[in-house]
Amino acid sequence: MEHNALKEVYIAELKDLYDAENRLVKAIPKMAKAASSKKLRSGFEEHLEQTRGHVDRLKEILDAMGEKAGGKKCAGMTGIVKEGEEIMEEDFEGEVMDAALISAAQRVEHYEIAAYGCVRTWAALLGENEASALLEKTLEEEKETDQKLTELAEQINVQASSGEEEDEESEEETPRAKARGARASS
């Protein structure tokens, strides 16, 4: 009985990840467009191709189990993507926007690392060895992406902090900044 219950959770999580990855296929191009750093933009574009591969792998795993890939909404990724969209709506510029984009992207990667770690382990426990290998490959790609983002952040955050004083002075004069300040004090 417990074995079947774990399989149900496993299938539900695979469907959840399938939805999450599809949401990212739509979100990543927007993040790439918002990036000013060529390296960051290129990294987003590279990860978009990987993400499309993640969608394909998940569909392959679900098809092999006789399960339909769609039908579940990933509330977690919906929220993380929404936060990323809110960041892109801010009036950050240059390296500051890039630093914020990296922060949003790393939230995505950490969420995915946790999810793929679980489903990979469950696949192995359930004897789904091919699925486990595919999920391990995706997990490693997510970890590599997170590491690349960390390396970019080490450069971009320093650049963003060096121009921070000037940005703060000019930001105070913008109507949007005044509105944010009013919200923060209320």
C-alpha positions, -999 to +999 in steps of 0.1 A: +000+000+000+027+025+009+046+016-023+015+027-043+011+058-023+047+068-030+041+062-067+011+085-066+032+112-050+060+106-075+036+109-105+020+140-090+054+156-086+065+147-121+034+165-134+040+194-112+076+197-126+063+193-161+041+224-156+069+242-138+093+236-167+067+247-193+062+280-173+100+285-174+101+280-212+078+311-214+095+331-186+132+327-195+131+346-228+117+376-209+145+374-184+171+372-212+156+403-228+158+422-195+194+413-189+221+439-199+250+416-194+258+396-225+271+367-204+239+366-184+217+369-215+237+341-231+233+320-200+196+324-200+194+315-236+215+284-230+194+273-201+162+278-222+174+251-245+182+229-215+147+236-201+131+225-233+150+193-229+138+190-193+102+192-206+109+165-231+125+142-205+095+146-181+071+138-209+092+107-218+091+095-182+053+101-178+046+085-212+066+054-203+044+051-172+012+055-192+005+089-176-006+121-192+020+149-189-004+178-182-032+184-158-014+199-128-005+235-120+027+241-102+017+268-076+053+271-064+068+279-098+038+302-106+047+323-075+085+323-083+078+334-119+055+361-107+082+374-084+106+374-113+081+394-134+077+419-106+115+424-105+115+431-143+088+457-138+110+477-114+130+506-127+164+489-120+190+494-147+222+477-159+241+457-133+214+462-106+187+447-128+211+419-137+218+412-100+181+411-093+175+388-123+202+364-110+185+364-076+152+355-092+169+328-114+186+312-084+153+310-066+140+290-096+171+268-096+170+260-059+133+251-062+141+228-091+171+212-074+149+203-044+121+189-066+144+169-089+163+155-060+131+141-045+117+127-077+150+111-087+152+094-053+116+082-055+122+069-090+151+048-078+131+035-048+103+026-071+126+007-095+122+033-122+159+031-132+157+048-166+136+076-151+160+079-122+189+083-147+170+110-167+161+128-136+197+127-123+209+142-156+183+171-152+193+175-115+230+179-125+221+204-152+201+225-127+231+224-102+254+235-130+231+264-139+230+275-103+268+274-101+271+295-133+247+320-119+267+322-087+299+328-107+281+356-127+267+371-095+302+374-080+311+398-108+278+415-114+270+421-077+303+440-073+296+461-104+261+468-091+273+479-057+299+502-071+272+524-087+247+520-059+251+555-044+245+573-076+214+551-083+200+557-049+203+595-053+186+595-088+160+569-077+147+591-049+136+616-075+115+592-096+078+591-090+080+553-088+106+554-061+085+579-042+055+556-044+076+527-032+088+548-003+052+558+006+042+521+006+071+511+027+063+537+054+026+530+056 
